[in-house]
Amino acid sequence: MTFANPGYLFFLLLLIPMAAWYIYRLHQHEATLQVSSTDAFIGDGWHNYLIHVPFVLRMLAVAFLSIALARPQLTNRWQQESTEGIDIMMALDISGTMLAEDLRPTRLEAAKQVASQFVLERPNDQIGLVVFAGESFTQCPLTTDHAVLVNLFRAVEYGMIEDGTAIGLGLANAVNRMKDSPTKSKVIILLTDGSNNRGDIDPQTAARIAQTYGIRIYAIGVGSYGQSYATIQTPYGPRRVTVNGEFDENTLRQVAQTTGGEYFRATDNNSLQRIYEQIDRLEKTKLRVREYSKRSENFLPWLLGALLCLMLDILIRHFALRTIAQS
């Protein structure tokens, strides 16, 4: 509830001197003759309290009238939201080096877990998944059914396609999946731990194509500095291999800068988590809100309450109390 003329509420302060004056008058009219009982003069019971009711009613009348003059108003508010999501394609490297164990349990599993959490925290966006190694294919097109997408993330594993690192081909595939989308904001999150060594399209060419369609690329290079180890399945069984932590960061940095994105380096699980949190802050879903309000006057009940109190005051003083005094 709000008030159109809140200044009139100061009239409520009049109740203080009114009450003080009434109490003073009661003391002034106290009898000086002391007797053992007043039953013979004024009687007992509710008659003794009825004489104070007119004053209480006048106090209430002043209070209700002050509130009515202040014009209380009931306000109904509602808002209209329109959400504009973002198109995000994730390009995930699933080559053999992604099995390195410098991220736990492996680079690939850590990337899948963090990316899945990122997906679930963006319910308004269309998100898809492209995987690449020596070749590239679409694991999931752009969708808002994120439960399905997370299940498809879990199904990703090494060996689904020929080994290698076709970064340019993975980017081109992601661009092709989102170039015709009417969404204004389009993003590719590229995650890889290697240098481009396969495919007919180099990463910089793919980045220029993405720039043409207004697509930003956030590139994440995964891997600790120095050497780590990976266990790879071969026709002769599991094989423990050494994975070098150095890769072509300059190309990834140029790819991101060409499209207005950023490059990040993730050396452990915590840094990978922080990178996705930073991207989440950079790419916020746009939300437009219109707020409406409707006010309705609510002074009439208070005004009627003041009139009712005054009428009861008159009735009690001129009829009820007079009748008691005459009996």
Stockholm file with secondary structure:
# STOCKHOLM 1.0

chainA/1-327         MTFANPGYLFFLLLLIPMAAWYIYRLHQHEATLQVSSTDAFIGDGWHNYLIHVPFVLRMLAVAFLSIALARPQLTNRWQQESTEGIDIMMALDISGTMLAEDLRPTRLEAAKQVASQFVLERPNDQIGLVVFAGESFTQCPLTTDHAVLVNLFRAVEYGMIEDGTAIGLGLANAVNRMKDSPTKSKVIILLTDGSNNRGDIDPQTAARIAQTYGIRIYAIGVGSYGQSYATIQTPYGPRRVTVNGEFDENTLRQVAQTTGGEYFRATDNNSLQRIYEQIDRLEKTKLRVREYSKRSENFLPWLLGALLCLMLDILIRHFALRTIAQS
#=GR chainA/1-327 SS CEESSGGGGGGGGGHHHHHHHHHHHHHHTCCSSCCSCCHHHHCSTTHHHHTTHHHHHHHHHHHHHHHHHTCEEEEEEEEEEEEECCEEEEEEECSGGGGBTTSSSCHHHHHHHHHHHHHHTCTTSEEEEEEESSSEEEEEEEESCHHHHHHHHHHCCTTSSCSSCCHHHHHHHHHHHHTTCCCSCEEEEEEESSCCCSSSSCHHHHHHHHHHTTEEEEEEEECCSSEEEEEEEETTEEEEEEEESCCCHHHHHHHHHHTTCCEEEECSHHHHHHHHHHHHHHSCCEEEEEEEEEEEECCHHHHHHHHHHHHHHHHIIIIIHHHHHHC
#=GC SS_cons         CEESSGGGGGGGGGHHHHHHHHHHHHHHTCCSSCCSCCHHHHCSTTHHHHTTHHHHHHHHHHHHHHHHHTCEEEEEEEEEEEEECCEEEEEEECSGGGGBTTSSSCHHHHHHHHHHHHHHTCTTSEEEEEEESSSEEEEEEEESCHHHHHHHHHHCCTTSSCSSCCHHHHHHHHHHHHTTCCCSCEEEEEEESSCCCSSSSCHHHHHHHHHHTTEEEEEEEECCSSEEEEEEEETTEEEEEEEESCCCHHHHHHHHHHTTCCEEEECSHHHHHHHHHHHHHHSCCEEEEEEEEEEEECCHHHHHHHHHHHHHHHHIIIIIHHHHHHC
//
